[in-house]
């Protein structure tokens, strides 16, 4: 028996699962809410696929973000 097929399959990277894509999409939505609330999101660096970001803002912006996140979660719960 040949191992050519099994080794080729092992070398092929797996496609991201739907759960991974959904989590990334949800995270992007959260970052969008933070930006809309007036928070500053900066990219500190990136190593491979891992991004290192900082989020800063006033307490007032943080409150707006928390309220927007709460509303978003409430809307999802009613769907």
C-alpha positions in Angstrom: 0.0 0.0 0.0 1.1 3.5 -0.7 1.1 6.3 1.8 1.2 9.0 -0.8 -2.5 9.9 -0.4 -2.4 9.9 3.4 0.7 12.1 3.5 -0.7 14.5 1.0 -3.9 14.8 3.1 -1.8 15.4 6.3 0.1 18.2 4.6 -3.0 20.0 3.4 -4.0 22.7 6.0 -7.6 22.3 7.3 -10.1 25.0 6.3 -11.4 27.1 9.1 -14.5 25.7 10.6 -17.8 27.6 10.6 -17.4 28.1 14.4 -14.0 29.8 13.8 -15.4 32.0 11.1 -18.4 32.9 13.2 -16.2 33.7 16.2 -14.0 36.0 14.0 -17.1 37.7 12.6 -18.5 38.3 16.1 -15.2 39.6 17.3 -15.1 42.1 14.3 -18.6 43.2 15.3 -17.4 43.9 18.9 -14.4 45.9 17.6 -16.8 47.8 15.4 -19.0 48.6 18.4 -16.0 49.8 20.3 -14.9 52.1 17.4 -18.4 53.5 17.1 -18.5 54.2 20.8 -15.4 56.4 20.4 -12.7 54.0 21.5 -9.3 53.9 19.8 -8.1 50.5 18.5 -4.5 50.3 17.5 -2.5 47.5 16.0 0.6 47.0 18.1 2.0 44.2 16.0 1.3 41.0 14.2 3.1 37.7 14.3 1.8 35.2 11.8 -1.9 35.2 12.1 -1.9 36.5 15.7 -2.7 40.2 15.9 -1.8 42.2 19.0 -4.1 45.2 19.5 -4.7 47.8 22.2 -8.0 49.5 23.0 -8.1 52.8 24.7 -10.7 55.4 25.5 -12.5 57.5 28.0 -14.8 56.1 30.7 -17.6 57.7 28.8 -16.7 55.9 25.6 -16.4 52.6 27.6 -19.9 53.2 29.0 -21.3 53.7 25.4 -19.5 50.6 24.3 -20.9 48.5 27.2 -24.4 49.8 26.5 -24.1 49.0 22.7 -22.8 45.6 23.5 -25.6 44.9 25.9 -28.2 46.0 23.2 -26.5 43.8 20.6 -26.6 40.8 22.9 -30.3 41.4 23.8 -31.1 41.6 20.0 -29.4 38.3 19.4 -31.2 36.6 22.3 -34.6 37.6 20.9 -33.8 36.2 17.4 
